[in-house]
Amino acid sequence: MSRDMSVSDSIHVAADPMTVYSHISDPTQMGKWSPENQGATVLEPRDGAYVGMVFEGRNKRGLARWTTRCTVTAADPGERFAFRVHVIGVGTPRLRGPIASWEYRFEPEGSGTKVTETWHDDRRGWPDSVAAAFDRIATGSPSFAAFQRKNIHITLRNLERLLGASQA
């Protein structure tokens, strides 16, 4: 049985696409709505996100703590923000390799914005059986896709609480 390599969900929020983009594209603020991320440090700060921007995210799941290094792959104000996770480690990211990609799309809809969050499993080189065993141990879920489906739902609901529910 092959594994799901991508999951996504959407929500409507009561803010315009540029406002939503300004929140999501600042990785230092991600901890305000993510159930795992505790914030991030942008390695070469500038005003606003840009393609090639590198940041290190601090994460936790239960007692586990880890850091990821991520690179922004899309920074289209009011439309799309995306990044790939390519280094991971405890304390300091050291283990390099394709891990995951995250994408957020923003579409004007009614009096607010439709926000779509998508997770892609970049571990394509892993055999399905190895990935399944690792995923069960690391997440307590049958797969990372199932685990991320729940996380995305929580993230979007938290974002809705922060920015307000849309009347769309």
N, C-alpha and C positions, 0 to 999 in steps of 0.2 A: 504494500500500500504506500503510495507516494505521499509526501507531506505537503501541507499548505505552505506556500512560500511567501504569501502576502495576505494581509488582512487590513480592512479599513472600516471606518464608520464616520458618520457625519452628524452634525448638530447645527441648529440655528441659534445665533446669538444676537443680542440687541446692540450691535455696534457695527460701524461701517468697516469694509474690508481693510482699509489702511490702519485703523485702530487695532483690529485683531492682528494684522500682520506685525505691527510694532510690538505687541506683546509676545507673540510666538517667536519672532525672529531674534529676540534677545535671550540667548541661552542662559544668562545669569538669573533669569526670572522663572525658568521652567519648573523649579521646585514648588512654585505656588500652585500648580495644577497637576503635576505628575505624581502618581502614587509611588514611584521609585526614585526619580531624580531629585537630588537635593540642591540643585543649582549647578553653576559652571563658572569656569574662569576662561575668559577669552585671552588667548596667548599674545596677540598683537592687537589691542583694542583700537577701535576707530568709532566714529559716529555711524551707527547702523551696520547691519549685516551686509556681507559681500561674498561673492563666490570665492572660495579659497580660504575664507576665514577659518581658523583652527581654534577649537575650544576643548577644554577637558571638563567632562561632566562627572560629578560625584553622585553615586547611586547607592541605594540600600534596598535589601529585600530580607525581611526578618533580621537575623543577626549578621548576615553577609553584607560586606561593604566592598565596593570596587570603584575604580575610576576608568573612564573611557576617553580616548582622544577621537575627536570628530572633526570632519571638514565639511564646510557648507558647499553644497553642489548647485543650489538654486536660491537666488535672493531677488525675487521679482516683487517689489513692493505692492501690497494689496492683492496679489494674485497667488504667489507660491513661495514657500520656503522649504528647503530640503537639505539634509545632511547625511553623510555616511559615517558609521562607526567603524574604525579600522585598527584601533589599538586598545587593549584592555589590560588591566592589572589591579592588584591590591595596592592601594596607596599611590603608586606611580604606574601609568600604563606602559607596559613593556612588550606584551605579546601581540605581534602584528598579524593581521590577516583580515579578510572580509568577514564582518560580523553581521551588520544590519544597516539598513537605510531607512530613514524616516522622511515623510513628506507631508506637508500641510498645504491645502488649497483653499482659497477664499473666493467665494462667489457672492456678489450682491443678490439678495433675495428678499423681496418685501421691504420691511423697514430695518432689516439687519443683514447678516451675512451667514451663508451656509459654509461651515468649516468642515473640511474632510481631512482626517488624519489617516495615514497609511504607513504600515510597517512592512518592510520587505526583509526576508531572511536571506542574507548574502552568503550563507554557509553552503553554497551549492556543491562544493567538492566533498562534503560529508556524506557518507552512505546513509540512507534513511534509517537503518537499524541503529547506527551509532548516534545519529542525531536524536532519535526517539529516546534512547536510554539516557543520554545527557540531558535532554529537555525535562524528562520526568524527575531526575535528580535535582536539577537546577531550579525548576519552577514548581514542582509538585503538581503540575498539570500534564495531561497526555502529550502536549506538544507546546513549543514556543508560540505557535499560531494561536492555540486556544488561550494560552496565558496572556498574550498581547491583545487578543480580542477584548478580554476583561479590562486590561490596563487602559486601552484606548477609550473604552466606554467611560471609565472613571475620569480619565484626563479630560475628555470632552465635557462631562457633567461639571467638573470643577471649573473649567474655563467658562462655561455658561453661568455658573454662580458668580464668578469674578466680573464678567462683562454684562450679565443680565440675560434673561430669557427673551427670545425674539417673539414677536406677535405674527410672524410670517405665516 
